[in-house]
Amino acid sequence: MNNFYTDSKMYYSEIAIALEDYQPNTICKFRIPAIMPFIDNSVVAKQTNQINNTVSIDNYNKSSIGETKYNCCNYLELLVPKHIPAGKVGSKFIVTFIGGDIDKCELIREV
């Protein structure tokens, strides 16, 4: 018998709120208020590409750095596991950050 839920120590758990309707085994947008407490979460901010300027970097050869692009938004895109049924905007979930790593966020269950 698998004792994953009883043996696991989920030290890094938070609440996530769905920003759109979702289906099992699909990617959905979620906000986690603990990560972004001062950002307006009433609307989903459109992802924007911004250019990082290298003017303030003191490097011997600035031409090797170049300009980079990154995405800026007020949500995380997470995979809704197969065991979670379809739901609506505003549904709350328990999420965990595996090993405390913010890049390894997983939905555990609906609250």
N, C-alpha and C positions, 0 to 999 in steps of 0.2 A: 504494500500500500504506500502511496506517495504522501509524505507528510510535509510537502512544500510549505503550505500556509501555516502549519503549527511550528515548524522548525526554523522558518525564516525570521530574521530580525530586521524589520524594516524601520531603520532609524531615521531615514530621510524621507518621510512621507508628508505630503501636502494635499490641499484640496484644489481640484481643477474644475472649471466650469465650461461647458460646451457652448461655443459661439455659433453653432449651426446644427441643423438636424443631421443625424448620423445613422449609419447602418453598420452591422457587424462586419469586421474584416475590411474596413475602409479607413482612409486618412481623414481626420476631422480637425478643425481648429479649436483650441482650448486656451483659456487664460488661467494663469495661476497668480492670484492676487499677492501671495507672499513674495513672488519674484519681482513683480512690477507694481508696487503699491501706489505709486504716485502718477501712473499713466492712466489716461482716460480710457476706461474699458467699456464705455457705453456703446461704442461702435468698433467694428473690426477695421483697423487701419490697413490701408492698401500697402502691400509690399512695395518698397521703393528702392531703386538702385542708386547709390550715392558713390561719389568718387573720393577716395582718400588721397589728399594732396601730400606730397613728400617735402614741402618747403621747410617744415620745422625739424626734419631729421638731419642730424649731423653725421654724415657718412663720407668716407673717402670717395666712393664712386656712387653717386645718386642715380645714375642712369641704369644701374643694375637692379635697383629696387622697382622702378616703374610705378604706375598708378594701379590701384586695386579697386575692385567693386565689391560691395557687400549689400546684403538685404537688411532692411530695417522694418520691423513690424511689432505689433503689440500682442502677439499670440504665438503659441507653439502648435505645430502640426504633429499629432500623435496618431498611431495606429489603434483603432478600436478593436480589441480582441474578439474572437469568434464567440466566446461565451457571454458577451454582453449584448442584450437585445437592442433593437433599434430604439432611438430616443429623439428628444427634441431639444431645442435651444434652452439653455439654463440648467440642464441636468448637471448634477454635481458628482464628482468622482474622487476617489482616493488614488493618488499617484505616488510613485516612489522613484527616487533617484538612486539607481543602482550604484553602490559604493560611494554615494555622495557626489557623483559626477553629473553635472547639470546637462550634459549631452546624452545621458542614458536614462531618459524618463520613460516610465511604463505605466499604463493604466492598470489598476488592480481590480477595482470593483466600483459599482455605483453606490452612492450614499443614499 
